[in-house]
């Protein structure tokens, strides 16, 4: 981490609540956060960064804007000693409230009082409240409640694993309340996800009676489900005879329900809920977001900045495909590499570049590099690390996105503005970005190609179709430029957020 002291303030206009993003992770949501702060220089921003553990992050990846006057960095799963073991008895009436909350989560999640009850209990999670960490860890009442819950609900035979799973799930709540106590006063709390950041927003709104704005780039619950289905640290103690491959293990279900509940209470507490595109807004509604509070605000980019790169391009289409993003499993770099084996067979001069940091998932990055060697692509596939887009894009013929999950990727829009079509998987808003919304948008034409997830053959064929046909490539380029200039400028995005901020600045509890 940087040795420079973090900025501190007692009061801000907008307090951004960030989970695992800015300023320690580059690209995607972090770029958007940096963009939003810079887009409103007249506002004083604060930011709360919530991470997992210090060792999971490196240095700051972004310079802190002058109007970011407060930054707090907290880690929810950092190894810290538990409080000393002592005999604790919860205050009278505490456990019935805890039981009522769990009953509501299990049987009546859509009760309008659910979010308020959750926030009230969360605000008691401290030494000065009814539910201290010591009470959760050491009281006989908490122990009996956990045992009863195991007998009633768990389908996994291991009580020990159930016990530690419950502890792991609940521990961040006490850390979130500690964060809330030291937050600056704010006119608006603006969370960039549900999950832990959204939960902090629910608590801050409850404590301080100021509005909560939620912007979701991806759908947090959906992304956590992907992570949990892939996770190998989650126990499944059923015997081989009891294990049904079609049924998710109990502990995996437990974590999934936990994130679903956090998402629901955040939706219920939020004054305004923003999605990047209509499919995600509909997913929010299905997950419990009140329809009247939802809206879509697409990402926008500085079109003029990237427009200036167009004259720097060579007259002929560069035979260069470039994936710009983190080298992590969700980006499915391996499918991109496998597609390149097919492309090179037909277009030997083609190059595949991978421009992005490799330190977030170093084991996966090593696997990708080993795959390049196995496929004999050492001369065709290059790992470039972090690159300045203004220097990179003029050399690129096709921006590639092979992800298994995305929202509305800024890098596609930046490529468009620089005059580069895209080839992407059918995730998030990519189909909308390539083919447009019905009407005038769609009439602009296709600004690239869309293929199935994890289909290297389809990806290779689409790449060859564009790179081998100058007319097809030029048509896609023209559509890309027209689409980004008409629908995805950052000025349009800033104006929409300005209206939301102005409305919520006037909010009265």
Rosetta blueprint (number, residue, H / E / L):
1 X L
2 X L
3 X L
4 X L
5 X L
6 X L
7 X L
8 X L
9 X L
10 X L
11 X E
12 X E
13 X E
14 X E
15 X E
16 X E
17 X E
18 X E
19 X E
20 X L
21 X L
22 X L
23 X L
24 X L
25 X L
26 X L
27 X L
28 X H
29 X H
30 X H
31 X H
32 X H
33 X H
34 X H
35 X H
36 X H
37 X H
38 X H
39 X H
40 X L
41 X L
42 X L
43 X L
44 X L
45 X E
46 X E
47 X E
48 X E
49 X E
50 X E
51 X E
52 X L
53 X L
54 X H
55 X H
56 X H
57 X L
58 X L
59 X L
60 X L
61 X L
62 X L
63 X L
64 X L
65 X L
66 X L
67 X L
68 X E
69 X E
70 X E
71 X E
72 X E
73 X E
74 X E
75 X E
76 X L
77 X L
78 X L
79 X L
80 X L
81 X L
82 X L
83 X L
84 X L
85 X L
86 X L
87 X L
88 X L
89 X L
90 X L
91 X L
92 X L
93 X L
94 X H
95 X H
96 X H
97 X H
98 X H
99 X H
100 X H
101 X H
102 X H
103 X H
104 X H
105 X H
106 X H
107 X H
108 X L
109 X L
110 X L
111 X L
112 X L
113 X L
114 X H
115 X H
116 X H
117 X H
118 X H
119 X H
120 X H
121 X H
122 X H
123 X L
124 X L
125 X L
126 X L
127 X L
128 X L
129 X L
130 X L
131 X L
132 X L
133 X H
134 X H
135 X H
136 X H
137 X H
138 X H
139 X L
140 X H
141 X H
142 X H
143 X H
144 X H
145 X H
146 X H
147 X H
148 X H
149 X H
150 X H
151 X H
152 X H
153 X H
154 X L
155 X L
156 X L
157 X L
158 X L
159 X H
160 X H
161 X H
162 X H
163 X H
164 X H
165 X H
166 X H
167 X H
168 X H
169 X H
170 X H
171 X H
172 X H
173 X H
174 X H
175 X H
176 X H
177 X H
178 X H
179 X H
180 X H
181 X H
182 X L
183 X L
184 X L
185 X E
186 X E
187 X E
188 X E
189 X E
190 X E
191 X E
192 X L
193 X L
194 X L
195 X H
196 X H
197 X H
198 X H
199 X H
200 X H
201 X H
202 X H
203 X H
204 X H
205 X H
206 X H
207 X H
208 X H
209 X L
210 X L
211 X E
212 X E
213 X E
214 X E
215 X E
216 X E
217 X L
218 X L
219 X L
220 X H
221 X H
222 X H
223 X H
224 X H
225 X H
226 X H
227 X H
228 X H
229 X H
230 X H
231 X L
232 X L
233 X L
234 X L
235 X L
236 X L
237 X L
238 X L
239 X L
240 X L
241 X L
242 X L
243 X L
244 X L
245 X L
246 X L
247 X L
248 X L
249 X L
250 X H
251 X H
252 X H
253 X H
254 X H
255 X H
256 X H
257 X H
258 X H
259 X H
260 X H
261 X H
262 X H
263 X H
264 X H
265 X H
266 X H
267 X H
268 X H
269 X H
270 X L
271 X L
272 X E
273 X E
274 X E
275 X E
276 X L
277 X L
278 X H
279 X H
280 X H
281 X H
282 X H
283 X H
284 X H
285 X H
286 X H
287 X L
288 X L
289 X L
290 X L
291 X H
292 X H
293 X H
294 X E
295 X E
296 X E
297 X L
298 X L
299 X L
300 X L
301 X E
302 X L
303 X H
304 X H
305 X H
306 X H
307 X H
308 X L
309 X L
310 X H
311 X H
312 X H
313 X L
314 X L
315 X L
316 X L
317 X L
318 X L
319 X L
320 X E
321 X E
322 X E
323 X E
324 X E
325 X L
326 X L
327 X L
328 X L
329 X H
330 X H
331 X H
332 X L
333 X H
334 X H
335 X H
336 X H
337 X H
338 X H
339 X H
340 X H
341 X H
342 X H
343 X H
344 X H
345 X H
346 X H
347 X L
348 X L
349 X L
350 X L
351 X E
352 X E
353 X E
354 X E
355 X E
356 X L
357 X L
358 X L
359 X L
360 X L
361 X L
362 X H
363 X H
364 X H
365 X H
366 X H
367 X H
368 X H
369 X H
370 X H
371 X H
372 X H
373 X H
374 X H
375 X L
376 X L
377 X L
378 X L
379 X L
380 X L
381 X E
382 X E
383 X E
384 X L
385 X L
386 X L
387 X L
388 X L
389 X H
390 X H
391 X H
392 X H
393 X H
394 X H
395 X H
396 X L
397 X L
398 X E
399 X E
400 X E
401 X E
402 X L
403 X L
404 X L
405 X L
406 X L
407 X L
408 X L
409 X L
410 X H
411 X H
412 X H
413 X H
414 X H
415 X H
416 X H
417 X H
418 X L
419 X L
420 X L
421 X L
422 X E
423 X E
424 X E
425 X E
426 X L
427 X L
428 X L
429 X L
430 X H
431 X H
432 X H
433 X H
434 X H
435 X H
436 X L
437 X L
438 X L
439 X L
440 X H
441 X H
442 X H
443 X H
444 X L
445 X L
446 X L
447 X L
448 X E
449 X E
450 X E
451 X E
452 X L
453 X L
454 X L
455 X L
456 X H
457 X H
458 X H
459 X H
460 X H
461 X H
462 X H
463 X H
464 X H
465 X H
466 X H
467 X H
468 X L
469 X L
470 X H
471 X H
472 X H
473 X H
474 X H
475 X H
476 X H
477 X H
478 X H
479 X H
480 X H
481 X H
482 X H
483 X H
484 X H
485 X H
486 X H
487 X H
488 X L
489 X E
490 X H
491 X H
492 X H
493 X H
494 X H
495 X H
496 X H
497 X H
498 X H
499 X H
500 X H
501 X H
502 X H
503 X H
504 X H
505 X H
506 X L
507 X L
508 X L
509 X L
